[in-house]
Amino acid sequence: MIMQFRDLQKQYQILQTQIDAAIQTVCRTGNFISGEEVSSLERQLSEYVGVKHCITCGNGTDALTLVLKAWGIGAGDGVFVPDFTFFASGEVVSAEGAIPLFVDVSMDTYNLDPDQLEIAIQQVKEEGTCVPKAVICVDLFGLPADYLRIEEICKRYGLLLLEDGAQGFGGKIGARRACSFGDAATTSFFPAKPLGCYGDGGAVFTNDDETAALIRSYAVHGKGQMKYDNIRIGCNSRLDTMQAAILQVKLEAFQKYELEQVNHAAQCYNELFSEVNLKRPTIPEGFYSSWAQYTIQLDQGRDAVIAALREKKIPSMVYYPKPMHRQKAFDGTISAQADCPAAEYLCGHVLSLPLHPYLEEKEQKEVALALVEAIDFVKAK
Ligand SMILES: *Cc1c(COP(=O)(O)O)cnc(C)c1O
């Protein structure tokens, strides 16, 4: 058996009976769009997260877009986004005609740095380049961002806060779950995310009735009282009934044991690496991660380490190789002018290792052994 970076086949083997039954039920009833499973999943998700409304949609990128549309964010507006994240977090801002303003992250948590956010807000206000409207804050690699401080900063400056919880579902700060922070939150059910389906899927969470109603409209062609009464330009973004049925089975496993198991596996890596010359992930006191990734930092020789792991058939990934403000898509825009040394450093030094709830201790020991050898080899050179 070749080690998987994230083993979805093993998960299917364990849940197969229930998943197959769920799929067959949808086939028999024939409600492939907006079936009963969609509304019951929305109820389960909102209860789990602890938020009044959950609106499922086509994917995590659409979820972000729907929130920006509901908030009326567009031309001339500025939205602060961490410089170290998946492209979609900033892409959606530009797609709505607004300007993503990239802010540096913490070297320890990889998440948006509240001090840098405040500096960036003051700078935009002084320079008047755009009207700052919102912050999109990412729960990178499963760890909730520092919402206690970021919520306070957003209130003080009158900015809306959107939690991009695509990687964060299941995380916590104290008793508060990820996807419950800010004015609205989103997640993704892309297969490799902490809670994944068997295709594309996403959801928006909010306590605000008006935002929820607007999102339900935007997601179905700007519908009014009914589907053929169209009162605004929207889009088509829905979660398939089949995906909702699969997610119901997976959510149960996620709550019952997967989240615990992946935390156990992360803890096991922490112990295996305690004496190794690498920087382990930092989880601040009171925070709980859903471990979308286990991401270490190597001070030198990352490429050689990746090659040495590959030699032993151990997969590893670089999330992310390029800071947002250096992406070609932003060339020549204000967004490209960000100054983010921490994000730059991380892009050159991070490495994500295989991690999922079904990873075995013996596999983790293999990873650790190969990693130690590779690091020693790089140092000796
Ligand atoms: C995956 C991801 C998205 C986009 O989700 P999709 O379902 O792939 O559209 C957005 N933001 C972050 C941080 C992500 O990791």
The ligand as a Tripos MOL2 file, in Angstrom:
@<TRIPOS>MOLECULE
LIG
   15    15     1     0     0
SMALL
NO_CHARGES

@<TRIPOS>ATOM
      1 C1        -10.5470   25.2680   -0.8940 C.3       1 LIG1
      2 C2        -10.6010   26.6820   -0.4800 C.ar      1 LIG1
      3 C3        -11.5230   27.5970   -1.0230 C.ar      1 LIG1
      4 C4        -12.4130   27.2560   -2.1770 C.3       1 LIG1
      5 O1        -13.2470   26.1700   -1.9990 O.3       1 LIG1
      6 P1        -13.7770   25.3730   -3.2990 P.3       1 LIG1
      7 O2        -14.8570   24.5010   -2.7480 O.co2     1 LIG1
      8 O3        -12.6450   24.6130   -3.8800 O.co2     1 LIG1
      9 O4        -14.3310   26.3860   -4.2450 O.co2     1 LIG1
     10 C5        -11.5490   28.8790   -0.5170 C.ar      1 LIG1
     11 N1        -10.7090   29.2690    0.4600 N.ar      1 LIG1
     12 C6         -9.8050   28.4380    0.9980 C.ar      1 LIG1
     13 C7         -8.9210   28.9190    2.0980 C.3       1 LIG1
     14 C8         -9.6960   27.1170    0.5320 C.ar      1 LIG1
     15 O5         -8.7760   26.3030    1.0610 O.3       1 LIG1
@<TRIPOS>BOND
     1     1     2 1
     2     2     3 ar
     3     2    14 ar
     4     3     4 1
     5     3    10 ar
     6     4     5 1
     7     5     6 1
     8     6     7 2
     9     6     8 1
    10     6     9 1
    11    10    11 ar
    12    11    12 ar
    13    12    13 1
    14    12    14 ar
    15    14    15 1
@<TRIPOS>SUBSTRUCTURE
     1 LIG1         1 GROUP 0 **** ****
